[in-house]
């Protein structure tokens, strides 16, 4: 029987750690279904995830994090899940924090909960260069949204029906974590942050190197400002 919670794990060439990620999620959140979106990996990510008993969508091409995550939200909306969460396939997000995130979502009435590594200031806090970039984006979004945003690039998120329905229809592709917060606000939906403890990735390296950081920051700031100007009309219903 299908559960009410779907955990979306976007994964690109995460064969080295995907088994452990699935096992950690299953141990901490046994009541959830796990969907691995294999984003055009060239290794055995998809096959290993299937061997572990996860639901798997194998994308024929690499869509990037935005396309992979939206694939998960479309699956959640089409199959009637009440909640959909994002957890990275590299092991940085601790499934043990999920229960607190779900409780916060249910008790606050927010449409989405974001796990922030900077509220409790525990665990892996990212590299120095990335922390500077995150601080710039934090101040930008705090000003635009008129509320404190401490961790705008966190990919550890949990959505209720309204947010997952929105994201199934419309989800940013280039800089999804940051832009999605603006998208929610544009549609009158709400989010809140809760403290989580993140870990260093199990294997591999980030796609955003130090040399790309400045270029990335300029592009994401422009993308956020453009997204903020696009007020949209949207209804809760999902259309496949």
Secondary structure, 3 states (H helix, E strand, C coil): CCCCEEEEEEECCCCCCHHHHHHHHHHHCCCEEEEEEEECCCCCHHHHHHHCCCEEEEECCCCHHHHHHHHHHHHHHHCCCCEEEECCCCCCCCHHHHHHHHHHHHHHCCCEEEEECCCCCCECCCCHHHHHHHHHHHHHHHHHHCCCCCCCCCCCEEECHHHHHHHHHCCCCCCHHHHHHHHHHHCCCCEEEEECCECCCCCCCCCCCHHHHHHHHHHHHHHHHHHHCCCCCCCCCCCC
